[in-house]
Amino acid sequence: MQRAGEGSLPVGEHVSNLIWPFVPVVVALALFCVASVDVLSAARSFVAGESLWTKGQKAAVLHLLNYSRSQLDTDYDAYLAAIAVPLGDRQARIELEKHPRYDHTRAVEGLLIGGNHTDDISGMIRLYRTFRDVAEIDEAIEIWAAADVDIARLDTLSRTLRERFRAGDCDARCVAPIQREIVDIDNRLTPQEAAFSSTLGRASRRVRALLTWSSIAVAVALLAWVTWVSRSMMIKERQLRAALATSEERLQLAVAGSNDGLWDWHPHRGELYFSPRCAEMLGYRATELPHAVETLMALTHPDDVTELGRRLSGHMREGTPYDIELRLRKKAGGYLWTRARGRMVRSAVGKAVRMAGSLSDISDRKRFEAQLHAEKERAQVTLQAIGEAVITTDVWGRIESLNPVAEAMTGWTEAEAAGCFLPQVCPLTDEVTCDLVTDLVPRALGGTWPSQTVTVLSRRSAGESSARVVVKPSVALIRDKVGQAIGVVVVLHDVSLERAHAAQLAYEASHDPLTGLVNRPEFERRLETAIARARQEGCTHTLMYLDLDRFKAVNDTCGHAAGDELLCQIADLMRQQLRRSDTLARLGGDEFAVLLEHCLPSDGERVAESLRQAIAAFRFTCRGHVFSVAVSVGLIRLDERTSSTEDALGAADVACYRAKRAGRNRVEVS
């Protein structure tokens, strides 16, 4: 929501824009000054430290020579106190020379022992580590290191002298060489101290010169940067002014060419201005519409008044966009659909000052929307009534709609599936290759989807395993008015019932309707296949022909229904004695046959005997009568010499006949 006067920047913002480029300059110069002071202070600290080092070294030599003459502990303690300064500095130098990491605590400890002030130590360490490779600093450190060698030797001589005095075996002759070496060390250190002081002075002067020139360079660079930023700001301001002028010109042209009306409301005056175009839309002359809020309320359709007030209140209180479609009464009668858009302007204290906007004629769009809605409703009703699953997607394969059949088939509702990719909602597997079909939409767009492809749809289920439906997908492209593909329609035809019906017909054609066993034609087909395999592979099979004994007594006593029940129970009993790979068939009446593939006659004879014993032990009860039945079995060998199906069944039948003639309830092997 715009405030009055937003076209110009506030004074504070102008000042901020002028000042901010100089802030980095001031900060940079301040930081540079701090760094310069830090470096110079550290250099001064090293000069002071060198003075302490020299005093400590000279005092240490003096006290050690006194100790060599007096052997008094007070002289030796004075030596230790004096030598601690050079030794502490030596400890700090050795630690600071370590790269890339050093023990900061030991370095600080050494400098403190060297008599340096606590506040100076951090700067001294920074100077040492930062400017180590500067020529003068490097030269001074080399002199320092050479002097530390003599300091270490001096400390070694002191310990040697101390040990000999304690042992009591040192006289003037053994002390004299040590005294001479102490004097020699002192003589060597004196010029080194002078050289170190001179080198450190030159280093300080060079660092000061570098800092001076660096300050000048930084100042020049920062001044150039400020100049560039200021110039850029001026150029940008000119560009913004030019862009603003262009934008205002475009706005005027847009208003003139948009064919929209303009309105301008001043709440405190109660005035609502309508442009001539607003009056023209409604069939009025410009002078016929009073510029008042009451005019708008009188023209607004009664059903739209409440929404108009709600939108206006929301815009004024909460700043929500004011964009509303409402009907305005025309002079000639009837209502015109319009779209009103506007924006509130507030004062600096937040008071509503003015609200202006545009009024557009949207009657044509509303008419097209009504026609489109009617067409969509007709298409939706048609889609709901189709008995096939229909899914629509965009060209990227994202689902847009599912009809009720598709919802039931996939297990997804339309709301759940919307926006998901087709393979996620409708996972299809090629029935032949068992590969997942993930490219249905791309292939449809490319015109390469085969029309006869049969796939398996995995339906989403709440259980552990998903249901599977065999479907035949067909696809068609949705095109826009210029023929460009904008989507895909996928129709899934459920062929499960067709498949089940065909399978049922095939089952009924090959199985006995009473017992569910393989029937004679199917058995003969399997027998023919087994004989052909025996000829090709040289394998051996066994064929049995079975005929129930005393079956007629059950039929005669209890009727054919009881006989049928007996046949079913006998069939179940024999199934239990056979392998899953064995074929048990009912040939007709009370005659059965068994094909034992890859089974030698000796093994087949044992199977036949188990069948005979099981049936002999079986008792059938009906209407208070208990019946016992038996079976006669004829068994033959099938191998490469077996000529045909008819001959094999005939031979097995003959063997069964011999078993019956021999007394029944027996197995006859031929």
Secondary structure as GFF3:
##gff-version 3
##sequence-region A 1 670
A	DSSP	beta_strand	2	3	.	.	.	ID=ss1
A	DSSP	alpha_helix	11	19	.	.	.	ID=ss2
A	DSSP	alpha_helix	22	70	.	.	.	ID=ss3
A	DSSP	alpha_helix	73	96	.	.	.	ID=ss4
A	DSSP	alpha_helix	104	113	.	.	.	ID=ss5
A	DSSP	alpha_helix	118	130	.	.	.	ID=ss6
A	DSSP	alpha_helix	135	167	.	.	.	ID=ss7
A	DSSP	alpha_helix	172	258	.	.	.	ID=ss8
A	DSSP	beta_strand	261	266	.	.	.	ID=ss9
A	DSSP	beta_strand	271	274	.	.	.	ID=ss10
A	DSSP	alpha_helix	276	281	.	.	.	ID=ss11
A	DSSP	three_ten_helix	286	288	.	.	.	ID=ss12
A	DSSP	alpha_helix	293	299	.	.	.	ID=ss13
A	DSSP	alpha_helix	302	318	.	.	.	ID=ss14
A	DSSP	beta_strand	322	329	.	.	.	ID=ss15
A	DSSP	beta_strand	335	346	.	.	.	ID=ss16
A	DSSP	beta_strand	352	361	.	.	.	ID=ss17
A	DSSP	alpha_helix	363	385	.	.	.	ID=ss18
A	DSSP	beta_strand	389	393	.	.	.	ID=ss19
A	DSSP	beta_strand	399	402	.	.	.	ID=ss20
A	DSSP	alpha_helix	404	410	.	.	.	ID=ss21
A	DSSP	alpha_helix	414	417	.	.	.	ID=ss22
A	DSSP	alpha_helix	422	425	.	.	.	ID=ss23
A	DSSP	beta_strand	428	430	.	.	.	ID=ss24
A	DSSP	beta_strand	436	437	.	.	.	ID=ss25
A	DSSP	alpha_helix	440	446	.	.	.	ID=ss26
A	DSSP	beta_strand	455	459	.	.	.	ID=ss27
A	DSSP	beta_strand	467	479	.	.	.	ID=ss28
A	DSSP	beta_strand	485	494	.	.	.	ID=ss29
A	DSSP	alpha_helix	496	510	.	.	.	ID=ss30
A	DSSP	alpha_helix	520	537	.	.	.	ID=ss31
A	DSSP	beta_strand	541	549	.	.	.	ID=ss32
A	DSSP	alpha_helix	551	558	.	.	.	ID=ss33
A	DSSP	alpha_helix	560	577	.	.	.	ID=ss34
A	DSSP	beta_strand	583	588	.	.	.	ID=ss35
A	DSSP	beta_strand	591	596	.	.	.	ID=ss36
A	DSSP	alpha_helix	601	617	.	.	.	ID=ss37
A	DSSP	beta_strand	619	622	.	.	.	ID=ss38
A	DSSP	beta_strand	625	628	.	.	.	ID=ss39
A	DSSP	beta_strand	630	638	.	.	.	ID=ss40
A	DSSP	alpha_helix	645	661	.	.	.	ID=ss41
A	DSSP	beta_strand	667	669	.	.	.	ID=ss42
###
